[in-house]
Amino acid sequence: MGPPGVKFPPVKSPSPELLGETLFIKLELNTLVFQVGVNTSATDVCVAMAAMILFVAVGAGFTVTAQALHRRDGSSCGDTYPDQIRELIGYFADSDGASVSAVPAAGNRPPVWLLGASESSARLAGSLGLPYSFAHHLGADQVVSAVRAYRAAFRPSSQLDQPVVMVAASVVCADTDEQARWHAAAGDLLFLRSLGGNAGQFPSPQEAAEYPYTPNERQTIAKRMVKRIVGAPGTVREGVEKLVSATEADELMITTSVHDHADRLRSYKLLAETLTT
């Protein structure tokens, strides 16, 4: 099957928000992540789908497999996205009689999550009866409305009989609020550089402190702060509890983007302690 932790990169899309529309496939021993921007072309979607699951494609000849890999029907991804999700999930069903057999997917269906950052992706996840993960770090202002839309649209499926919500949140925790902001500032600078198309290596907090921010850049960072939870343990606990209360989330997925690995581990340790005491 290849090494554990295989991750396929996202196909190109015009904005980070579109990259939030993601279908997650989780295997017990291997983790595969399939990322597709909602408005990307149908061809790109099909290529990414096939690359994710067709490690070895066998069936009714290479012609059929090639068509599955590189479909060109002129339709837009927005029109066919729900059908493509159903098709992708179908590859994990028993392959008897199927024109394309995906190895080792057939008969080994893992839990399938839909990751999104909009109400449209939430309604889609609900209508398909899939668990839904909202990317709070991309669309914090839509998290409550999206979760409500998901629950309202939910229809029971073979995978779920009731809605399940995960919120993916960006959290930076340190011993003090000031230290947490110091570490988080490096991520802000990386974000600014990525907007300019030149992210480069992850900057250090010192680089971020010495960077000559323009007024517009400071406004951009201020808007980004509402999408993250940053602070000392007490501050972070308050922020996490507020998020969980507003969304009634069943699970949280926490990511911490800081320069130093030891600081990242320290953040997770402090977060775990404050949430379990």
C-alpha positions in Angstrom: 0.0 0.0 0.0 3.0 2.3 0.3 4.3 4.0 3.5 2.0 5.3 6.2 1.1 8.9 6.2 0.8 9.3 2.4 -0.6 12.7 1.6 -1.6 13.8 -1.9 -1.3 17.6 -2.5 -4.3 19.7 -3.5 -5.1 20.4 -7.1 -4.8 24.1 -8.0 -7.6 26.4 -7.0 -7.8 30.2 -6.9 -8.0 30.7 -3.2 -7.3 29.1 0.2 -11.1 29.2 0.9 -11.7 26.8 -2.0 -9.0 24.5 -0.7 -11.1 24.1 2.4 -13.7 22.1 0.4 -12.0 18.8 1.0 -12.9 15.2 1.1 -11.0 13.3 3.8 -10.4 9.5 3.4 -8.9 7.9 6.6 -7.5 4.4 6.7 -6.6 2.7 9.9 -3.0 2.1 9.1 -2.4 4.6 6.2 -3.8 8.1 6.1 -4.8 9.4 2.7 -6.0 13.0 2.2 -7.8 13.9 -1.0 -8.2 17.6 -1.5 -10.2 19.2 -4.3 -11.2 22.9 -4.7 -14.9 23.1 -5.3 -14.5 25.2 -8.5 -11.7 23.3 -10.0 -12.2 21.6 -13.3 -13.9 18.2 -13.6 -10.7 16.8 -15.2 -8.5 17.9 -12.2 -11.0 16.5 -9.8 -11.1 13.1 -11.6 -7.3 13.0 -11.8 -6.9 13.7 -8.1 -9.6 11.2 -7.2 -8.0 8.5 -9.2 -4.5 9.3 -8.0 -5.7 8.9 -4.4 -7.3 5.5 -4.6 -6.1 3.8 -7.8 -2.7 2.6 -6.6 -3.2 -0.3 -9.0 -6.2 -0.2 -11.3 -7.4 -3.4 -12.8 -10.7 -4.4 -14.4 -12.1 -4.4 -17.9 -8.8 -3.3 -19.6 -6.6 -0.2 -19.4 -9.0 1.9 -21.6 -11.7 2.0 -18.9 -9.2 2.8 -16.2 -7.7 5.6 -18.3 -11.2 7.1 -18.8 -11.7 7.1 -15.1 -8.4 8.8 -14.6 -8.8 11.5 -17.2 -12.5 12.2 -17.8 -13.3 15.1 -20.1 -17.0 15.7 -20.3 -16.9 19.5 -20.2 -18.9 19.8 -17.0 -17.9 22.0 -14.1 -16.9 20.6 -10.7 -19.6 22.5 -9.0 -22.2 20.6 -11.1 -20.8 17.2 -10.6 -19.1 17.3 -7.2 -21.8 15.4 -5.3 -21.8 12.7 -7.9 -18.0 12.5 -7.8 -18.1 12.0 -4.1 -20.5 9.2 -4.5 -18.3 7.7 -7.2 -15.3 7.9 -5.0 -17.0 6.2 -2.1 -18.2 3.6 -4.5 -14.7 2.5 -5.2 -14.6 1.1 -1.7 -17.5 -1.2 -2.3 -17.1 -4.8 -3.4 -15.7 -4.7 -6.9 -17.6 -7.7 -8.4 -18.9 -6.6 -11.8 -17.3 -3.1 -11.6 -15.7 -1.8 -14.7 -12.8 -0.4 -12.6 -11.4 -2.1 -9.5 -9.5 0.1 -7.1 -6.8 -1.8 -5.2 -6.7 -2.0 -2.2 -9.9 0.0 -1.7 -12.5 -2.5 -2.7 -14.2 -4.0 0.4 -12.1 -1.9 2.7 -14.2 1.2 3.1 -12.9 3.6 5.7 -14.8 6.4 7.4 -15.3 9.3 5.0 -15.4 12.9 6.2 -16.2 16.0 4.2 -14.1 19.0 5.3 -15.5 22.4 4.2 -15.6 26.1 5.1 -19.0 27.1 3.8 -22.7 26.5 4.1 -22.8 24.8 0.7 -20.3 22.2 1.7 -22.1 21.7 5.0 -25.4 21.0 3.2 -23.7 18.6 0.9 -22.2 16.6 3.7 -25.6 16.5 5.4 -27.4 15.4 2.3 -24.9 12.6 1.8 -25.1 11.5 5.4 -21.4 12.1 6.0 -19.6 13.4 9.1 -18.7 17.0 8.6 -15.5 18.9 9.6 -15.5 22.7 9.4 -12.3 24.5 8.8 -12.6 27.3 11.4 -9.2 28.7 10.5 -10.5 29.5 7.0 -14.1 30.6 7.7 -14.6 31.5 11.3 -17.4 33.9 10.5 -19.4 31.0 8.9 -18.8 28.2 11.4 -22.1 28.5 13.3 -24.3 28.9 10.2 -22.5 26.1 8.4 -23.0 23.7 11.3 -26.7 24.6 11.5 -27.0 24.0 7.8 -25.3 20.6 8.0 -27.6 19.4 10.8 -30.7 20.7 9.0 -29.7 19.0 5.8 -28.6 15.7 7.4 -30.1 12.5 6.1 -29.2 9.1 7.7 -26.8 7.0 5.6 -25.1 3.6 5.9 -22.3 5.4 7.6 -24.2 7.6 10.1 -27.7 7.6 11.6 -27.2 11.1 13.1 -25.0 14.1 12.3 -21.4 14.3 13.6 -19.5 17.6 13.6 -15.8 18.2 14.0 -14.4 21.7 14.1 -10.8 22.2 12.9 -9.2 25.1 14.8 -5.9 26.8 14.8 -4.6 27.2 18.4 -1.4 28.6 19.9 -0.9 28.1 23.6 2.0 29.3 25.7 2.7 30.1 29.4 1.5 33.7 28.9 -0.6 35.6 26.5 2.4 37.6 25.4 4.5 34.5 24.7 1.6 33.0 22.7 1.3 36.1 20.5 5.1 36.1 20.0 5.0 32.6 18.6 1.8 33.2 16.6 3.3 36.2 14.9 5.6 34.0 12.9 2.6 32.3 11.4 1.1 35.7 10.5 4.3 36.6 8.6 4.2 33.3 6.8 0.6 33.9 5.8 1.4 37.4 4.4 4.3 36.0 2.4 2.1 33.2 1.0 -0.4 35.8 -0.2 2.4 37.3 -2.2 3.2 33.9 -3.7 6.6 33.6 -1.9 6.0 31.9 1.4 9.5 30.4 1.7 10.6 28.8 5.0 8.7 29.3 8.2 10.0 32.5 9.7 11.2 32.7 13.3 9.3 34.9 15.9 12.3 37.2 15.8 12.0 37.7 12.1 8.3 38.5 12.6 9.1 41.0 15.3 11.6 42.8 13.0 9.5 42.8 9.9 8.3 46.3 8.7 4.6 45.7 8.4 2.6 48.2 6.4 -0.8 49.4 7.7 -2.6 47.2 5.2 -0.6 44.2 6.3 -1.5 44.9 9.9 -5.2 45.0 9.0 -4.9 41.7 7.3 -3.3 40.1 10.4 -5.9 41.6 12.6 -8.7 40.0 10.5 -6.8 36.7 10.7 -6.6 36.7 14.4 -10.4 36.1 14.8 -9.8 32.7 13.0 -7.4 31.5 15.7 -7.3 31.0 19.4 -4.1 32.4 20.9 -3.0 32.9 24.5 -2.1 31.4 27.9 -3.9 28.2 29.1 -6.8 30.1 30.7 -7.3 32.3 27.6 -7.2 29.3 25.2 -9.5 27.3 27.4 -12.1 30.1 27.3 -11.8 30.4 23.5 -12.1 26.6 22.9 -15.1 26.3 25.3 -16.8 29.2 23.5 -16.2 27.6 20.1 -17.5 24.2 21.3 -20.5 25.8 22.9 -21.4 27.8 19.8 -21.1 24.8 17.5 -22.0 21.9 19.8 -19.1 20.1 18.1 -18.6 16.4 18.8 -14.9 16.6 18.1 -12.1 19.1 17.7 -9.1 18.9 15.4 -6.3 21.3 16.7 -3.4 22.5 14.6 -0.6 24.7 15.9 1.6 26.5 13.4 4.7 27.8 15.1 8.4 28.0 14.1 10.0 25.7 16.7 8.9 22.1 17.2 9.5 22.2 20.9 7.2 25.2 21.2 4.5 23.3 19.2 4.8 20.4 21.6 4.7 22.8 24.6 1.5 24.3 23.1 -0.2 20.9 22.8 0.9 19.9 26.3 -0.5 23.1 27.9 -3.7 22.8 25.8 -4.2 19.1 26.9 -3.6 20.0 30.5 -6.0 23.0 30.6 -8.8 21.1 28.8 -8.6 18.0 31.1 -8.4 19.7 34.5 
